[in-house]
């Protein structure tokens, strides 16, 4: 049986940060965390809550 080698120019997965794990990358992609209980635009416009 022969040894199989696989070469790729892509770095290994543990080197590359994943967006949903790396907080800074998530911030750059989606912006700051927004509170979930914030009233919507229409609620604020109509004076609800």
ABEGO torsion letter per residue (X at the ends): XBBBBBBBABBBAAABBBAAABAAAAAAAAEBBBBAABBBAAAAAAGBX
